[in-house]
Amino acid sequence: MKFFKSRAIAITVIVLTVVMLIGMTVMSMRLYLNLDLIKTPYMLLEGEYSVDGGDFKPFDSKSPINDHFHTITFKGRIPENIFKYYEEISFSTKNVWYKLSTAGGEVIMEHKYQTLDEMCEDYFGDDSENSYTDEEKQRFMDNMKKTHPLEYDMPGTPGYTSYAFTVSDLKELGIDKNTEMVFEFKNPYEYLTSDFSDLTMFTVSHGSGSNVGMGNYLRLFRDVLPVVGLFIIVSLFGLFFFPVASFILGKIDYKYLTFGVLCFFWGLYMVIQNISGYLPMWITDHAMCPLIDKMAGHFFMIALIIYFRSNLTRPVSRAVAGAMAAGYAAVTAAAAILHLTAVVDVVTMGTYINFLIAVNTVVMLVLLNIEYGRARKENMKERLFFMLSWIPLVVSLVIDIVDQFVGIPGSNFFIYGLLLLIIAQVVRLVFDLRRQYKEAIRYQQMQKELYEAKVSVMVSQIQPHFMYNALTSIAMMCQIDPDTAQEATITFAKYLRGNMDSLRQTKPVPFEQELEHLKKYLYIEKLRFGKKLNIEYDIQATDFVLPLLSIQPLVENAVKHGVGMKKKGGTVTISTRETDTAYEVIISDDGVGFDTTAEKKDDGRSHVGMENTLRRVKDMCGGEIRIESTVGEGTTATVILPKEGQPNENTVS
């Protein structure tokens, strides 16, 4: 454990060092870029605007415009300080058509759908002035189709765009601080899920000669990279820390692995969300950018459902959550294929996928209630915390889906609900790691006690009088029944071999293995007691595990101190059964019995083996042993092994 602890400290120091270096770099960049090199207004113009044909109203270009819209029109002038102090204007849009023109109708720039032929015509101009061959035009069209594989096949998809021009370009067109301008935007989608300021981004900056478009890069370095760096750390944290946490205690924990995957995809999703407005700077096809953006969100949702499933304990709940994840993954794959084949874009499908998210949200609430309602008393606090940590996310999802139809200004509750969930799960896993670390130490102590217990049990079964009785019985059989003597010798040898092998076993064993070893012991005892000892089996369940040699001390007591103390002998019955919550092994006899309420007397015998058996059943399987006895009637010992923790009850599919 010292090795693991020192490794954890080393990893923590490395992570903190990297974070400090990134923090110092970010602070230096921000100090430099805040020297009035760029400004980021929410609208290029200053004046008034109208939403969906409504009345015009004033706006402040320094404040976000939190309106949902199908059409939004801005009227005003470009501020004087832009003409005075800045050289370049950059802006990016997402999923909107736009047109900037003068009040007189002269179009300055426009984003609208064009066919490949129309694009070719605009590029080459009038053939009467330019003699371009058909081969040159075809080469141009082939190149455009190669660099824009989707754009010209999706007329209803604005995609993401990035545009830049210089202030000198405006001046050449006769535009100055007094020119009235009109900036129109159209959102072609039926359901509106974003505010205007979420779909547009303006930057004015000091240009750098011929490198037009540097304004967006400056904004990227100043405002986005610090946040992106943080979420990259989150992704790497999820990718490495939680899997390490899973293995650090010597076992694979599915919850840790899935939470690590969730953190990775959350970090990736947030990185894409923050740089989505800059994607057109690197990706030429406008229609490809929303696919990348939306797919990052869908992958995150799949990871979220899988992590949710890993925290469920009921087989039915896990099956339902697994079906949810598989269904969402299938819909995501279908959406990507339909977009790539230009059938329908992911933004349109995203509206309908949100209905699927709403259904999944309702199902998650139902499963949460089932998990909490059927939780065992000792797990009630853990189940309650699990349920409460998911409620903010579920509620925020519902609000954001309703927002599509109501239009709540500035709403983006999903991010806040998700953040609360992530924080809660990190806190939970930290406490869980702390608990498991303590359990690991206790497990080492228990292994030492287990070894001592197995030695004690083994020695008790191969002590001189037991070996003497077994060998004497075999010797008598050599004269009476040689075949039986041979079988008894082989059985006795296998029994001794099994006892010796048990010293190397550290984990619970299948019941069938324990039963086979027990039968060898009873076979030998049957030779000794003869007709005075009857053995009966009623095995109704076998698919469970239990500590090695945990049943044998109970059977030994039933044989030696139960029916063995009775003049006429008796019957020892070994039975198993399965209940809703546990597996039970019952050892009963009709021997002399004893008074369970009487004070224990010093009978000269060691009870260490029995005490160790009780402790091992509790520590290794969370079980218990109940003893019931009546003087003159017999004794019943019941080993209760909870299903929670059994391998067949926690199989990860």
RASULRA-V336554 format. One record per residue. N is the residue number from 1. PHI is phi in radians with two decimals (* if undefined). OMEGA is omega in whole degrees, -180 to 180 (* if undefined). BURIAL is I if it has 9 or more other ideal C-beta (glycine too) atoms within 8 Angstrom, else O. Layout:
N,PHI,OMEGA,BURIAL ; N,PHI,OMEGA,BURIAL
This chain:
1,*,178,O ; 2,-1.09,179,O ; 3,-1.09,-180,O ; 4,-1.12,-178,I ; 5,-1.15,179,O ; 6,-1.14,178,O ; 7,-1.14,179,I ; 8,-1.08,178,I ; 9,-1.13,-180,O ; 10,-1.09,179,O ; 11,-1.08,180,I ; 12,-1.08,180,O ; 13,-1.09,180,O ; 14,-1.09,-180,O ; 15,-1.07,180,I ; 16,-1.10,178,O ; 17,-1.11,179,O ; 18,-1.08,180,I ; 19,-1.07,180,I ; 20,-1.11,179,O ; 21,-1.11,178,O ; 22,-1.11,179,I ; 23,-1.08,179,O ; 24,-1.14,178,O ; 25,-1.11,-179,O ; 26,-1.09,-180,I ; 27,-1.07,179,O ; 28,-1.11,-180,O ; 29,-1.09,-177,I ; 30,-1.15,178,I ; 31,-1.08,-179,O ; 32,-1.25,-174,O ; 33,-1.38,177,I ; 34,-1.50,-178,O ; 35,-1.41,174,O ; 36,1.03,177,O ; 37,-1.27,-179,O ; 38,-2.43,171,I ; 39,-2.29,-176,O ; 40,-2.25,177,I ; 41,-1.22,178,I ; 42,-1.46,175,I ; 43,-2.64,-177,I ; 44,-1.18,-176,I ; 45,-1.68,170,I ; 46,-2.16,-177,O ; 47,2.91,-177,I ; 48,-2.42,-178,I ; 49,-2.53,-179,I ; 50,-2.33,-180,I ; 51,-1.92,177,I ; 52,0.89,175,O ; 53,1.40,-180,O ; 54,-1.37,-180,O ; 55,-1.16,177,O ; 56,-1.35,179,O ; 57,-2.47,-177,O ; 58,-1.24,177,O ; 59,-2.48,178,I ; 60,-1.89,-177,O ; 61,-1.17,178,I ; 62,-1.58,-179,O ; 63,-2.05,180,O ; 64,-1.11,179,O ; 65,-1.81,-170,I ; 66,-1.70,179,O ; 67,-1.91,167,I ; 68,-1.46,-173,I ; 69,-2.68,163,I ; 70,-1.73,172,O ; 71,-2.36,177,I ; 72,-2.45,-175,I ; 73,-2.15,178,I ; 74,-1.92,175,I ; 75,-2.15,179,I ; 76,2.88,-178,I ; 77,-2.12,173,I ; 78,-1.32,-175,I ; 79,-0.99,-177,I ; 80,-1.09,-176,O ; 81,-1.13,177,O ; 82,-1.18,178,I ; 83,-1.19,-176,I ; 84,-1.42,-166,O ; 85,-1.95,-174,O ; 86,-2.14,-175,I ; 87,-2.05,-173,O ; 88,-2.40,175,I ; 89,-2.15,178,I ; 90,-2.15,173,I ; 91,-2.70,180,I ; 92,-2.28,179,I ; 93,-2.34,177,I ; 94,-2.30,171,I ; 95,1.08,176,I ; 96,-2.38,168,I ; 97,-1.55,180,I ; 98,-2.60,176,I ; 99,-2.65,175,I ; 100,-1.91,-178,I ; 101,-2.56,174,I ; 102,-1.40,179,I ; 103,-1.06,179,I ; 104,-1.45,176,O ; 105,1.77,179,O ; 106,-1.31,-176,O ; 107,-1.38,178,O ; 108,-1.54,176,I ; 109,-2.75,-176,O ; 110,-2.71,173,O ; 111,-1.99,179,I ; 112,-2.52,-180,O ; 113,-1.29,174,O ; 114,-2.29,172,O ; 115,-1.28,179,O ; 116,-1.11,178,I ; 117,-1.16,179,O ; 118,-1.13,177,O ; 119,-1.11,179,I ; 120,-1.11,-180,I ; 121,-1.13,178,O ; 122,-1.12,-176,O ; 123,-1.26,-176,O ; 124,-1.54,178,I ; 125,1.24,-177,O ; 126,-1.37,-179,O ; 127,-1.11,180,O ; 128,-1.21,180,O ; 129,-1.71,-177,O ; 130,-2.20,-179,O ; 131,-1.66,177,O ; 132,-1.73,-179,O ; 133,-1.39,177,O ; 134,-1.09,179,O ; 135,-1.15,178,O ; 136,-1.14,179,O ; 137,-1.14,180,I ; 138,-1.13,178,O ; 139,-1.11,178,O ; 140,-1.10,-179,I ; 141,-1.13,178,I ; 142,-1.12,180,O ; 143,-1.16,178,O ; 144,-1.13,179,I ; 145,-1.16,179,I ; 146,-1.24,-178,O ; 147,-1.48,179,O ; 148,-2.27,-172,I ; 149,-1.15,-176,O ; 150,-1.90,-167,I ; 151,-0.95,-175,I ; 152,-1.43,178,I ; 153,-1.78,-176,O ; 154,-2.21,-174,I ; 155,-1.14,-178,O ; 156,-1.69,-175,O ; 157,-2.04,178,I ; 158,-1.15,-178,I ; 159,1.17,179,I ; 160,-1.84,-179,I ; 161,-2.27,174,I ; 162,-2.42,-175,I ; 163,-2.45,179,I ; 164,-2.57,175,I ; 165,-2.64,-176,I ; 166,-1.76,176,I ; 167,-1.11,178,I ; 168,-1.11,176,O ; 169,-1.08,179,O ; 170,-1.14,-179,I ; 171,-1.11,178,I ; 172,-1.11,178,O ; 173,-1.50,179,O ; 174,1.43,-179,O ; 175,-1.70,177,I ; 176,-2.41,-175,O ; 177,-1.13,-178,O ; 178,-1.74,-177,O ; 179,-1.34,176,I ; 180,-1.32,-177,O ; 181,-2.13,176,I ; 182,-2.25,179,I ; 183,-2.11,-177,I ; 184,-1.94,177,I ; 185,-2.26,178,I ; 186,-2.24,175,I ; 187,-1.79,-172,I ; 188,-1.41,-173,O ; 189,-1.59,-175,I ; 190,-1.14,-179,O ; 191,-1.72,-175,O ; 192,-1.79,-175,I ; 193,-2.05,-176,I ; 194,-2.39,174,I ; 195,-1.35,-179,I ; 196,-1.01,-176,I ; 197,-1.25,173,I ; 198,-1.41,-174,O ; 199,-1.79,-178,I ; 200,-2.31,-179,I ; 201,-2.59,-178,I ; 202,-2.01,178,I ; 203,-2.47,172,I ; 204,-2.01,-173,I ; 205,-2.65,171,I ; 206,-1.34,-177,I ; 207,-1.24,-180,I ; 208,-2.38,177,O ; 209,1.20,-175,O ; 210,-1.44,-178,O ; 211,-1.44,179,O ; 212,-1.22,-179,I ; 213,1.92,-179,I ; 214,-1.22,-180,I ; 215,-1.01,179,I ; 216,-1.14,178,I ; 217,-1.17,177,I ; 218,-1.08,178,I ; 219,-1.15,178,I ; 220,-1.04,-179,I ; 221,-1.17,-175,I ; 222,-1.39,-170,I ; 223,-1.77,-169,O ; 224,-1.79,-175,I ; 225,-0.99,177,I ; 226,-1.02,180,I ; 227,-1.22,179,I ; 228,-1.06,178,I ; 229,-1.03,179,I ; 230,-1.09,-177,O ; 231,-1.32,172,I ; 232,-1.13,176,I ; 233,-1.07,178,I ; 234,-1.04,180,I ; 235,-1.08,180,I ; 236,-1.15,177,I ; 237,-1.03,179,I ; 238,-1.17,-176,I ; 239,-1.26,-174,I ; 240,-1.98,-171,I ; 241,-1.17,-174,I ; 242,-1.23,170,I ; 243,-1.07,177,I ; 244,-1.10,178,I ; 245,-1.08,180,I ; 246,-1.18,-176,I ; 247,-1.57,-170,I ; 248,-1.11,179,I ; 249,-1.71,173,I ; 250,1.44,178,O ; 251,-2.67,179,O ; 252,-1.61,178,O ; 253,-1.89,-176,I ; 254,-1.08,179,O ; 255,-1.12,179,I ; 256,-1.13,-178,I ; 257,-1.09,-178,I ; 258,-1.22,176,I ; 259,-1.22,175,I ; 260,-1.08,177,I ; 261,-1.10,179,I ; 262,-1.07,179,I ; 263,-1.08,179,I ; 264,-1.07,-178,I ; 265,-1.28,174,I ; 266,-1.16,177,I ; 267,-1.05,179,I ; 268,-1.11,179,I ; 269,-1.05,-179,I ; 270,-1.22,175,I ; 271,-1.08,180,I ; 272,-1.11,179,I ; 273,-1.05,-177,I ; 274,-1.35,-179,I ; 275,-1.83,-176,I ; 276,-1.03,179,I ; 277,-1.19,-179,I ; 278,-1.78,-179,I ; 279,-0.97,-180,I ; 280,-1.11,177,I ; 281,-1.23,-177,I ; 282,-2.07,-178,O ; 283,-1.97,-173,I ; 284,-1.30,-177,O ; 285,-1.43,-178,I ; 286,-1.03,-175,I ; 287,-1.37,-180,I ; 288,-1.43,-176,I ; 289,-1.07,180,I ; 290,-1.10,177,I ; 291,-1.11,179,I ; 292,-1.08,-179,I ; 293,-1.06,-175,I ; 294,-1.23,-179,I ; 295,-1.11,177,I ; 296,-1.05,178,I ; 297,-1.16,-179,I ; 298,-1.18,178,I ; 299,-1.08,178,I ; 300,-1.10,-180,I ; 301,-1.10,177,I ; 302,-1.10,178,I ; 303,-1.08,-180,I ; 304,-1.13,-180,I ; 305,-1.16,179,I ; 306,-1.12,177,I ; 307,-1.14,176,I ; 308,-1.00,180,I ; 309,-1.10,-177,I ; 310,-1.14,-180,I ; 311,-1.62,179,O ; 312,-1.50,-178,I ; 313,-1.99,-178,O ; 314,-1.35,-180,I ; 315,-0.96,-180,O ; 316,-1.15,179,O ; 317,-1.07,179,I ; 318,-1.14,179,I ; 319,-1.14,179,O ; 320,-1.12,180,I ; 321,-1.13,176,I ; 322,-1.10,177,I ; 323,-1.13,177,O ; 324,-1.05,-179,I ; 325,-1.11,-180,I ; 326,-1.12,179,O ; 327,-1.11,180,I ; 328,-1.15,178,I ; 329,-1.10,179,I ; 330,-1.13,179,O ; 331,-1.14,178,I ; 332,-1.08,178,I ; 333,-1.09,179,O ; 334,-1.10,179,O ; 335,-1.09,179,I ; 336,-1.13,-179,I ; 337,-1.13,-180,O ; 338,-1.12,178,I ; 339,-1.22,-178,I ; 340,-1.17,177,O ; 341,-1.65,176,O ; 342,1.07,177,O ; 343,-1.40,177,O ; 344,-2.73,-174,O ; 345,-1.48,-175,I ; 346,-1.22,179,I ; 347,-1.19,176,I ; 348,-1.10,180,I ; 349,-1.19,-179,I ; 350,-1.03,178,I ; 351,-1.08,-179,I ; 352,-1.33,176,O ; 353,-1.11,177,I ; 354,-1.08,175,I ; 355,-1.14,176,I ; 356,-1.11,177,I ; 357,-1.08,179,I ; 358,-1.09,178,I ; 359,-1.11,178,O ; 360,-1.04,179,I ; 361,-1.10,178,I ; 362,-1.09,180,O ; 363,-1.10,178,I ; 364,-1.06,178,I ; 365,-1.08,180,I ; 366,-1.10,-180,O ; 367,-1.12,177,I ; 368,-1.07,179,I ; 369,-1.13,179,I ; 370,-1.12,-180,I ; 371,-1.05,-179,I ; 372,-1.23,-177,I ; 373,-1.15,-176,O ; 374,-1.85,180,O ; 375,-1.22,174,I ; 376,-1.20,-176,O ; 377,-1.01,-178,O ; 378,-1.25,179,O ; 379,-1.82,-173,O ; 380,-1.09,-179,I ; 381,-1.12,180,O ; 382,-1.12,179,O ; 383,-1.13,-180,I ; 384,-1.14,178,I ; 385,-1.09,178,I ; 386,-1.02,-179,I ; 387,-1.16,-177,I ; 388,-1.13,-178,O ; 389,-1.20,-179,I ; 390,-1.58,-175,I ; 391,-1.07,180,I ; 392,-1.01,180,I ; 393,-1.16,-179,I ; 394,-1.08,-180,I ; 395,-1.13,-179,I ; 396,-1.14,176,I ; 397,-1.08,179,I ; 398,-1.08,-179,I ; 399,-1.09,-178,I ; 400,-1.18,177,I ; 401,-1.24,177,I ; 402,-1.12,-178,I ; 403,-1.04,179,I ; 404,-1.06,-175,I ; 405,-1.79,-178,O ; 406,-1.62,-179,O ; 407,1.39,179,O ; 408,-1.57,-177,O ; 409,-1.02,174,O ; 410,1.22,-176,O ; 411,-1.50,172,O ; 412,-2.79,-171,O ; 413,-1.21,-177,I ; 414,-1.00,-179,I ; 415,-1.06,-178,O ; 416,-1.23,177,I ; 417,-1.10,179,I ; 418,-1.15,180,I ; 419,-1.07,178,O ; 420,-1.09,179,I ; 421,-1.10,-178,I ; 422,-1.05,180,I ; 423,-1.07,-180,O ; 424,-1.07,-178,I ; 425,-1.23,176,I ; 426,-1.11,178,O ; 427,-1.03,-179,O ; 428,-1.09,-178,I ; 429,-1.23,176,I ; 430,-1.11,178,O ; 431,-1.13,179,O ; 432,-1.15,177,I ; 433,-1.09,179,I ; 434,-1.09,179,O ; 435,-1.11,-178,O ; 436,-1.21,176,I ; 437,-1.11,178,I ; 438,-1.14,179,O ; 439,-1.14,179,O ; 440,-1.12,177,I ; 441,-1.12,179,I ; 442,-1.14,180,I ; 443,-1.15,178,O ; 444,-1.09,178,I ; 445,-1.11,-179,O ; 446,-1.15,179,I ; 447,-1.12,177,I ; 448,-1.13,178,O ; 449,-1.15,179,I ; 450,-1.10,179,I ; 451,-1.07,179,I ; 452,-1.11,-180,I ; 453,-1.15,-180,I ; 454,-1.15,176,I ; 455,-1.08,180,I ; 456,-1.08,-180,I ; 457,-1.15,-178,I ; 458,-1.10,-180,I ; 459,-1.10,-179,O ; 460,-1.12,-178,I ; 461,-1.60,-180,I ; 462,-2.06,177,I ; 463,-1.14,-171,O ; 464,-0.90,-175,O ; 465,-1.19,178,O ; 466,-1.20,179,I ; 467,-1.12,179,I ; 468,-1.08,-179,O ; 469,-1.10,-179,I ; 470,-1.14,-178,I ; 471,-1.19,177,I ; 472,-1.11,179,O ; 473,-1.10,179,I ; 474,-1.17,-180,I ; 475,-1.08,178,I ; 476,-1.13,-180,O ; 477,-1.20,-180,I ; 478,-1.04,179,O ; 479,-1.55,-176,O ; 480,-1.39,-174,O ; 481,-2.57,-177,O ; 482,-0.99,-179,O ; 483,-1.10,178,O ; 484,-1.15,178,I ; 485,-1.08,179,I ; 486,-1.10,179,O ; 487,-1.09,-180,O ; 488,-1.14,179,I ; 489,-1.09,180,I ; 490,-1.12,180,O ; 491,-1.10,-180,I ; 492,-1.12,179,I ; 493,-1.13,179,O ; 494,-1.13,179,I ; 495,-1.13,179,I ; 496,-1.10,179,I ; 497,-1.10,178,O ; 498,-1.09,178,I ; 499,-1.12,179,I ; 500,-1.18,180,O ; 501,-1.13,-177,O ; 502,-1.12,-179,I ; 503,-1.15,-179,I ; 504,-1.59,-176,O ; 505,-1.55,-178,I ; 506,-2.03,-177,O ; 507,-2.04,175,O ; 508,-1.01,-177,O ; 509,-2.06,176,I ; 510,-1.05,-179,O ; 511,-1.03,-178,I ; 512,-1.05,177,O ; 513,-1.15,178,O ; 514,-1.10,-179,I ; 515,-1.16,180,I ; 516,-1.08,179,O ; 517,-1.13,-180,I ; 518,-1.12,-180,I ; 519,-1.10,178,O ; 520,-1.15,178,I ; 521,-1.08,-178,I ; 522,-1.18,177,I ; 523,-1.07,-179,I ; 524,-1.19,179,I ; 525,-1.15,178,I ; 526,-1.15,176,I ; 527,-1.06,-176,I ; 528,-1.30,-175,I ; 529,-1.51,178,I ; 530,1.13,-176,O ; 531,-1.25,179,O ; 532,-1.24,-178,I ; 533,-2.08,174,I ; 534,-1.94,-180,O ; 535,-2.06,177,I ; 536,-2.23,-180,O ; 537,-2.16,174,O ; 538,-2.39,-173,O ; 539,-1.64,-179,I ; 540,-1.89,179,O ; 541,-2.57,-180,I ; 542,-2.34,-172,I ; 543,-1.50,178,O ; 544,-2.72,180,I ; 545,-2.08,-180,I ; 546,-2.75,180,I ; 547,-1.06,-180,I ; 548,-1.06,178,I ; 549,1.02,179,I ; 550,-1.61,179,I ; 551,-1.59,-174,I ; 552,-1.04,178,I ; 553,-1.06,179,I ; 554,-1.22,178,I ; 555,-1.18,179,I ; 556,-1.04,177,I ; 557,-1.10,-180,I ; 558,-1.12,-178,I ; 559,-1.32,-172,I ; 560,-1.36,-172,O ; 561,-1.85,177,I ; 562,-1.88,-178,I ; 563,-1.25,-179,I ; 564,-1.17,-180,I ; 565,-1.58,-179,O ; 566,-1.69,-174,I ; 567,-0.99,-177,O ; 568,-1.59,-179,O ; 569,1.34,-179,I ; 570,3.10,-174,I ; 571,-2.15,172,I ; 572,-1.90,-178,I ; 573,-1.98,177,I ; 574,-2.01,-177,I ; 575,-2.37,176,I ; 576,-2.34,177,I ; 577,-2.72,180,I ; 578,-2.03,174,O ; 579,-1.91,-179,O ; 580,-1.14,-173,O ; 581,-2.08,-173,O ; 582,-2.72,168,I ; 583,-1.89,-177,I ; 584,-2.22,173,I ; 585,-2.02,-176,I ; 586,-2.03,175,I ; 587,-1.97,-178,I ; 588,-2.19,177,I ; 589,-2.49,178,I ; 590,-1.90,-177,I ; 591,-1.45,-172,I ; 592,-1.36,-180,I ; 593,1.22,177,I ; 594,-2.79,-179,I ; 595,-1.55,-177,O ; 596,-1.23,-178,O ; 597,-1.61,-177,O ; 598,-1.27,178,O ; 599,-1.18,-178,O ; 600,-1.18,180,O ; 601,-1.88,176,O ; 602,-1.35,-178,O ; 603,-1.69,178,O ; 604,1.46,-179,O ; 605,-1.85,178,O ; 606,-1.45,178,O ; 607,-1.93,-178,O ; 608,-1.08,-179,O ; 609,-1.03,-179,I ; 610,-1.19,179,I ; 611,-1.11,177,O ; 612,-1.14,178,I ; 613,-1.08,178,I ; 614,-1.02,-177,I ; 615,-1.21,-179,I ; 616,-1.16,178,I ; 617,-1.09,180,I ; 618,-1.27,-174,I ; 619,-1.29,-174,O ; 620,-1.53,-176,I ; 621,-2.25,-178,I ; 622,1.20,-175,O ; 623,-1.74,179,I ; 624,-2.62,178,O ; 625,-2.17,179,I ; 626,-1.94,-179,O ; 627,-1.99,174,I ; 628,-2.21,-177,I ; 629,-2.63,176,I ; 630,-2.28,-179,O ; 631,-1.01,178,O ; 632,1.49,-178,O ; 633,-2.04,178,O ; 634,2.31,-175,I ; 635,-2.33,175,I ; 636,-2.27,176,I ; 637,-1.97,-178,I ; 638,-2.05,176,I ; 639,-1.67,-178,I ; 640,-1.89,-178,I ; 641,-2.04,-178,I ; 642,-1.02,178,I ; 643,-1.18,179,I ; 644,-1.13,-177,I ; 645,1.84,176,O ; 646,-1.29,-177,I ; 647,-0.97,-178,O ; 648,-1.27,179,O ; 649,-1.72,-176,I ; 650,-2.35,179,O ; 651,-1.24,179,O ; 652,-1.62,180,O ; 653,-1.76,*,O
